[in-house]
Amino acid sequence: MPRRRTRDRSGLAPRVTVEVRRTAAGTDAAADRDFVQALGRRTVMSSVGSLRHATEPAAETAFERLCEIVAGQSHVTLIAHQEGERLGFLLLLDELPDEVTLMDQGFIAYMAVEPKWQGTGVGTALLAAGEDEARRRGLPFMALMVTEENDAARRLYERAGYRTERRLLCKPL
Ligand SMILES: CC(C)(COP(=O)(O)OP(=O)(O)OC[C@H]1O[C@@H](n2cnc3c(N)ncnc32)[C@H](O)[C@@H]1OP(=O)(O)O)[C@@H](O)C(=O)NCCC(=O)NCCS
């Protein structure tokens, strides 16, 4: 059972002891890949906005496609874990410059935390670890896209210092 403690809003140190590691080739790599696929498929509907009435199967297929695109590029997969249990992941693209300025940046293709572990600091820990990976590569910015109605994700990013740079507009025709 996950170790949950009472909600303490005094600080954002994770309420659970969580470690973040990169996926390594070999031993756990296949299990990591399965974990990312399964959790991504289960959570991807949080990224579907209200303007487009996407079905769950369509969103799951889109997530699988995203994984293929990420796998075909330079990237890092981070896995948050505790006592052998995988709690969440972050997919970081590290060679995708900003399309407008061509400035180097890290780009978070997707991140997710197991629903039963959400709200315990796992997402915050993953994001911090992703930023550390980007800094280690000398990348001066981190960027990502987030759906307007995804309040939990927007709060996480805003709390971590992310600001809106551009807007993706959509109109039903
Ligand atoms: C978005 C997502 C990754 C956030 O992950 P998370 O692990 O729940 O994030 P955290 O636990 O670090 O933060 C969530 C909440 O817990 C609170 N929290 C975390 N650690 C805490 C601590 N030590 N003490 C008190 N509160 C804490 C945060 O303040 C935050 O509260 P709020 O959002 O209600 O203001 C997660 O909701 C998720 O997987 N969503 C589905 C997939 C998704 O939408 N991905 C983003 C795609 S862009």
The ligand as a Tripos MOL2 file, in Angstrom:
@<TRIPOS>MOLECULE
LIG
   48    50     1     0     0
SMALL
NO_CHARGES

@<TRIPOS>ATOM
      1 C1         -0.1770   16.3460  -13.6550 C.3       1 LIG1
      2 C2          0.3890   15.2420  -12.7750 C.3       1 LIG1
      3 C3          1.6050   14.6570  -13.4790 C.3       1 LIG1
      4 C4          0.8200   15.8530  -11.4320 C.3       1 LIG1
      5 O1          1.5080   14.8450  -10.6800 O.3       1 LIG1
      6 P1          1.4160   14.7510   -9.0680 P.3       1 LIG1
      7 O2          2.3380   13.6960   -8.6340 O.co2     1 LIG1
      8 O3          0.0050   14.6390   -8.6500 O.co2     1 LIG1
      9 O4          2.0100   16.1720   -8.6490 O.3       1 LIG1
     10 P2          2.4050   16.6130   -7.1630 P.3       1 LIG1
     11 O5          1.9720   15.5920   -6.1760 O.co2     1 LIG1
     12 O6          3.8390   16.9710   -7.1790 O.co2     1 LIG1
     13 O7          1.5250   17.9080   -6.9880 O.3       1 LIG1
     14 C5          0.0940   17.7650   -6.9730 C.3       1 LIG1
     15 C6         -0.5220   18.3300   -5.7180 C.3       1 LIG1
     16 O8         -0.0010   17.7120   -4.5510 O.3       1 LIG1
     17 C7          0.4660   18.7230   -3.6570 C.3       1 LIG1
     18 N1          1.6570   18.2600   -2.9400 N.ar      1 LIG1
     19 C8          2.7030   17.6090   -3.4640 C.ar      1 LIG1
     20 N2          3.6160   17.4060   -2.4820 N.ar      1 LIG1
     21 C9          3.1170   17.9330   -1.3460 C.ar      1 LIG1
     22 C10         3.5810   18.0360   -0.0220 C.ar      1 LIG1
     23 N3          4.7390   17.5660    0.3610 N.pl3     1 LIG1
     24 N4          2.8060   18.6290    0.8600 N.ar      1 LIG1
     25 C11         1.6150   19.1340    0.5000 C.ar      1 LIG1
     26 N5          1.1070   19.0640   -0.7350 N.ar      1 LIG1
     27 C12         1.8600   18.4830   -1.6490 C.ar      1 LIG1
     28 C13         0.8260   19.8690   -4.5440 C.3       1 LIG1
     29 O9          0.8240   21.1040   -3.8400 O.3       1 LIG1
     30 C14        -0.2830   19.7910   -5.5240 C.3       1 LIG1
     31 O10        -1.4670   20.3290   -5.0250 O.3       1 LIG1
     32 P3         -2.5150   21.0880   -5.9680 P.3       1 LIG1
     33 O11        -2.2530   20.6640   -7.3950 O.co2     1 LIG1
     34 O12        -3.8250   20.6310   -5.4660 O.co2     1 LIG1
     35 O13        -2.2330   22.5240   -5.7750 O.co2     1 LIG1
     36 C15        -0.6650   14.1650  -12.4750 C.3       1 LIG1
     37 O14        -1.8390   14.7920  -12.0360 O.3       1 LIG1
     38 C16        -0.9900   13.2720  -13.6640 C.2       1 LIG1
     39 O15        -0.3380   12.2610  -13.9050 O.2       1 LIG1
     40 N6         -2.0500   13.6330  -14.4420 N.am      1 LIG1
     41 C17        -2.4710   12.8320  -15.5930 C.3       1 LIG1
     42 C18        -1.5100   12.9470  -16.7630 C.3       1 LIG1
     43 C19        -1.2890   14.3830  -17.1460 C.2       1 LIG1
     44 O16        -2.2070   15.1890  -17.1790 O.2       1 LIG1
     45 N7         -0.0260   14.7170  -17.4780 N.am      1 LIG1
     46 C20         0.3800   16.0490  -17.8540 C.3       1 LIG1
     47 C21         0.4070   16.1410  -19.3390 C.3       1 LIG1
     48 S1          0.8820   17.8210  -19.8340 S.3       1 LIG1
@<TRIPOS>BOND
     1     1     2 1
     2     2     3 1
     3     2     4 1
     4     2    36 1
     5     4     5 1
     6     5     6 1
     7     6     7 2
     8     6     8 1
     9     6     9 1
    10     9    10 1
    11    10    11 2
    12    10    12 1
    13    10    13 1
    14    13    14 1
    15    14    15 1
    16    15    16 1
    17    15    30 1
    18    16    17 1
    19    17    18 1
    20    17    28 1
    21    18    19 ar
    22    18    27 ar
    23    19    20 ar
    24    20    21 ar
    25    21    22 ar
    26    21    27 ar
    27    22    23 1
    28    22    24 ar
    29    24    25 ar
    30    25    26 ar
    31    26    27 ar
    32    28    29 1
    33    28    30 1
    34    30    31 1
    35    31    32 1
    36    32    33 2
    37    32    34 1
    38    32    35 1
    39    36    37 1
    40    36    38 1
    41    38    39 2
    42    38    40 1
    43    40    41 1
    44    41    42 1
    45    42    43 1
    46    43    44 2
    47    43    45 1
    48    45    46 1
    49    46    47 1
    50    47    48 1
@<TRIPOS>SUBSTRUCTURE
     1 LIG1         1 GROUP 0 **** ****
